[in-house]
Structures are given as structure tokens and as C-alpha cells.
Amino acid sequence: MTESNMHSTPDDQPTDQPEGDVLGADAANTTEKDPNDWVTGDEPMTGAQRSYLDTLARDAGETLTADLTKAEASEHIDRLQEKTGRGTES
């Protein structure tokens, strides 16, 4: 390797790890965001959320209003998954 192809890294950082933001296994889970911080959280829930919530609510023996926002639907999904055991890793 030429010197221009080499870069130095601190002793405690593996040389195969890129510096800065990363994707993949070592990346922080950036998909989990508080629903209250969502830019589109106040929009109507998606069709997929509606369908899944219908299933979860039936399993939990609950009735939910059908005019939820995306953020509200997400919070109900999390709560009902915990209650029903669906969507949790074993």
C-alpha cells in the first residue's frame, strides 16, 4: 500500500471500522424515534398500521377509534404488541 492509501486510527478503534456515521450492524438504531417527534406523526395512520392494529386489537379484546394519527397508531401498536406478545422476539 502506498502511504496515500493508509490512514491512521486510534489504537482503540478497529482499522476496519469507518469513522463517522455508519450503516449496518454497528450503526445506532436510527429508525426508532419518539412518535411525538415525527414530522408526519400527525398525519392519518397508514393502511398497514390500520390493518395491524385491527389484528392486535382483536387479539387483545380491545376496540380502538379508526381515526388515529400515525404517531398514535404507533403507540397503540407498541402497547398492544406487549399486551398480546405479538411482534416480540422470543
PyRosetta script that sets phi, psi and omega in degrees:
from pyrosetta import init, pose_from_sequence

init()
pose = pose_from_sequence("MTESNMHSTPDDQPTDQPEGDVLGADAANTTEKDPNDWVTGDEPMTGAQRSYLDTLARDAGETLTADLTKAEASEHIDRLQEKTGRGTES")
pose.set_psi(1, 143.2)
pose.set_omega(1, 174.8)
pose.set_phi(2, -83.8)
pose.set_psi(2, 162.9)
pose.set_omega(2, -178.5)
pose.set_phi(3, -62.4)
pose.set_psi(3, -29.9)
pose.set_omega(3, -179.5)
pose.set_phi(4, -70.5)
pose.set_psi(4, -21.4)
pose.set_omega(4, 178.8)
pose.set_phi(5, -88.5)
pose.set_psi(5, -9.6)
pose.set_omega(5, -177.3)
pose.set_phi(6, -98.6)
pose.set_psi(6, 148.9)
pose.set_omega(6, 173.5)
pose.set_phi(7, -138.5)
pose.set_psi(7, 149.9)
pose.set_omega(7, -179.0)
pose.set_phi(8, -93.5)
pose.set_psi(8, 147.2)
pose.set_omega(8, 177.1)
pose.set_phi(9, -130.8)
pose.set_psi(9, 154.9)
pose.set_omega(9, 175.3)
pose.set_phi(10, -60.0)
pose.set_psi(10, 153.3)
pose.set_omega(10, -178.2)
pose.set_phi(11, -59.9)
pose.set_psi(11, -28.9)
pose.set_omega(11, -177.1)
pose.set_phi(12, -89.2)
pose.set_psi(12, 0.7)
pose.set_omega(12, 178.9)
pose.set_phi(13, -108.0)
pose.set_psi(13, 125.7)
pose.set_omega(13, 178.0)
pose.set_phi(14, -59.5)
pose.set_psi(14, 144.0)
pose.set_omega(14, -177.2)
pose.set_phi(15, -72.0)
pose.set_psi(15, -18.5)
pose.set_omega(15, -179.7)
pose.set_phi(16, -89.8)
pose.set_psi(16, 3.1)
pose.set_omega(16, 179.3)
pose.set_phi(17, -97.4)
pose.set_psi(17, 127.6)
pose.set_omega(17, 176.4)
pose.set_phi(18, -71.2)
pose.set_psi(18, 153.8)
pose.set_omega(18, 177.3)
pose.set_phi(19, -86.9)
pose.set_psi(19, 154.7)
pose.set_omega(19, 177.2)
pose.set_phi(20, 83.7)
pose.set_psi(20, -154.0)
pose.set_omega(20, -179.5)
pose.set_phi(21, -66.0)
pose.set_psi(21, 140.8)
pose.set_omega(21, 179.6)
pose.set_phi(22, -132.6)
pose.set_psi(22, 158.9)
pose.set_omega(22, 173.0)
pose.set_phi(23, -111.9)
pose.set_psi(23, 157.6)
pose.set_omega(23, 174.8)
pose.set_phi(24, 98.7)
pose.set_psi(24, -155.2)
pose.set_omega(24, -169.5)
pose.set_phi(25, -59.8)
pose.set_psi(25, -35.3)
pose.set_omega(25, -176.4)
pose.set_phi(26, -90.6)
pose.set_psi(26, -0.8)
pose.set_omega(26, -179.8)
pose.set_phi(27, -79.0)
pose.set_psi(27, 145.2)
pose.set_omega(27, 173.8)
pose.set_phi(28, -66.3)
pose.set_psi(28, 151.5)
pose.set_omega(28, -179.5)
pose.set_phi(29, -75.4)
pose.set_psi(29, 96.1)
pose.set_omega(29, -177.4)
pose.set_phi(30, -87.9)
pose.set_psi(30, -2.0)
pose.set_omega(30, 178.6)
pose.set_phi(31, -83.0)
pose.set_psi(31, -16.5)
pose.set_omega(31, 178.7)
pose.set_phi(32, -93.1)
pose.set_psi(32, 114.0)
pose.set_omega(32, -178.2)
pose.set_phi(33, -136.5)
pose.set_psi(33, 143.5)
pose.set_omega(33, 177.8)
pose.set_phi(34, -57.5)
pose.set_psi(34, 124.5)
pose.set_omega(34, -179.1)
pose.set_phi(35, -54.2)
pose.set_psi(35, -27.0)
pose.set_omega(35, 177.7)
pose.set_phi(36, -68.4)
pose.set_psi(36, -17.9)
pose.set_omega(36, 179.7)
pose.set_phi(37, -96.2)
pose.set_psi(37, -0.7)
pose.set_omega(37, -179.1)
pose.set_phi(38, -68.0)
pose.set_psi(38, 137.0)
pose.set_omega(38, 176.0)
pose.set_phi(39, -66.9)
pose.set_psi(39, -36.7)
pose.set_omega(39, -178.3)
pose.set_phi(40, -102.4)
pose.set_psi(40, 15.1)
pose.set_omega(40, -175.8)
pose.set_phi(41, -61.5)
pose.set_psi(41, -24.4)
pose.set_omega(41, -178.5)
pose.set_phi(42, -91.6)
pose.set_psi(42, 1.7)
pose.set_omega(42, 175.7)
pose.set_phi(43, -78.1)
pose.set_psi(43, 158.5)
pose.set_omega(43, 178.1)
pose.set_phi(44, -59.2)
pose.set_psi(44, 148.0)
pose.set_omega(44, 179.6)
pose.set_phi(45, -58.1)
pose.set_psi(45, 155.3)
pose.set_omega(45, 179.8)
pose.set_phi(46, -77.9)
pose.set_psi(46, 166.1)
pose.set_omega(46, 176.5)
pose.set_phi(47, -61.6)
pose.set_psi(47, -38.5)
pose.set_omega(47, 179.2)
pose.set_phi(48, -65.3)
pose.set_psi(48, -42.1)
pose.set_omega(48, 177.3)
pose.set_phi(49, -62.0)
pose.set_psi(49, -43.5)
pose.set_omega(49, -178.6)
pose.set_phi(50, -60.7)
pose.set_psi(50, -46.2)
pose.set_omega(50, -179.0)
pose.set_phi(51, -63.5)
pose.set_psi(51, -46.4)
pose.set_omega(51, -178.5)
pose.set_phi(52, -67.6)
pose.set_psi(52, -40.2)
pose.set_omega(52, 177.6)
pose.set_phi(53, -63.0)
pose.set_psi(53, -37.8)
pose.set_omega(53, 178.1)
pose.set_phi(54, -59.9)
pose.set_psi(54, -45.6)
pose.set_omega(54, 179.0)
pose.set_phi(55, -63.5)
pose.set_psi(55, -48.2)
pose.set_omega(55, -178.8)
pose.set_phi(56, -63.0)
pose.set_psi(56, -43.5)
pose.set_omega(56, -178.8)
pose.set_phi(57, -63.5)
pose.set_psi(57, -40.2)
pose.set_omega(57, 177.2)
pose.set_phi(58, -61.9)
pose.set_psi(58, -46.3)
pose.set_omega(58, 179.8)
pose.set_phi(59, -61.3)
pose.set_psi(59, -34.8)
pose.set_omega(59, -177.5)
pose.set_phi(60, -87.9)
pose.set_psi(60, -6.2)
pose.set_omega(60, -178.4)
pose.set_phi(61, 71.0)
pose.set_psi(61, 30.0)
pose.set_omega(61, -178.5)
pose.set_phi(62, -114.1)
pose.set_psi(62, 160.4)
pose.set_omega(62, 173.5)
pose.set_phi(63, -120.8)
pose.set_psi(63, 131.2)
pose.set_omega(63, 179.3)
pose.set_phi(64, -120.5)
pose.set_psi(64, 152.6)
pose.set_omega(64, 174.1)
pose.set_phi(65, -68.5)
pose.set_psi(65, 147.9)
pose.set_omega(65, -175.7)
pose.set_phi(66, -91.3)
pose.set_psi(66, 0.3)
pose.set_omega(66, -178.1)
pose.set_phi(67, -106.2)
pose.set_psi(67, 43.6)
pose.set_omega(67, -179.2)
pose.set_phi(68, -78.4)
pose.set_psi(68, 153.8)
pose.set_omega(68, 171.7)
pose.set_phi(69, -84.0)
pose.set_psi(69, 170.0)
pose.set_omega(69, 176.7)
pose.set_phi(70, -58.4)
pose.set_psi(70, -43.1)
pose.set_omega(70, -178.6)
pose.set_phi(71, -65.9)
pose.set_psi(71, -44.5)
pose.set_omega(71, 179.0)
pose.set_phi(72, -63.5)
pose.set_psi(72, -42.0)
pose.set_omega(72, 179.0)
pose.set_phi(73, -61.2)
pose.set_psi(73, -42.4)
pose.set_omega(73, 179.5)
pose.set_phi(74, -61.2)
pose.set_psi(74, -42.4)
pose.set_omega(74, 179.5)
pose.set_phi(75, -65.4)
pose.set_psi(75, -40.1)
pose.set_omega(75, 177.1)
pose.set_phi(76, -66.5)
pose.set_psi(76, -39.6)
pose.set_omega(76, 178.3)
pose.set_phi(77, -59.2)
pose.set_psi(77, -49.3)
pose.set_omega(77, 179.4)
pose.set_phi(78, -57.9)
pose.set_psi(78, -46.0)
pose.set_omega(78, -178.1)
pose.set_phi(79, -64.4)
pose.set_psi(79, -45.0)
pose.set_omega(79, -177.3)
pose.set_phi(80, -73.4)
pose.set_psi(80, -31.0)
pose.set_omega(80, 174.8)
pose.set_phi(81, -62.4)
pose.set_psi(81, -42.2)
pose.set_omega(81, 178.9)
pose.set_phi(82, -65.4)
pose.set_psi(82, -42.3)
pose.set_omega(82, -178.1)
pose.set_phi(83, -66.2)
pose.set_psi(83, -40.6)
pose.set_omega(83, -175.3)
pose.set_phi(84, -93.9)
pose.set_psi(84, -16.1)
pose.set_omega(84, -176.8)
pose.set_phi(85, 82.7)
pose.set_psi(85, 1.5)
pose.set_omega(85, 177.0)
pose.set_phi(86, -78.6)
pose.set_psi(86, 146.9)
pose.set_omega(86, 175.5)
pose.set_phi(87, 74.3)
pose.set_psi(87, 7.0)
pose.set_omega(87, 178.1)
pose.set_phi(88, -102.0)
pose.set_psi(88, 147.1)
pose.set_omega(88, 178.3)
pose.set_phi(89, -76.8)
pose.set_psi(89, 143.6)
pose.set_omega(89, -179.9)
pose.set_phi(90, -94.7)
pose.dump_pdb("model.pdb")
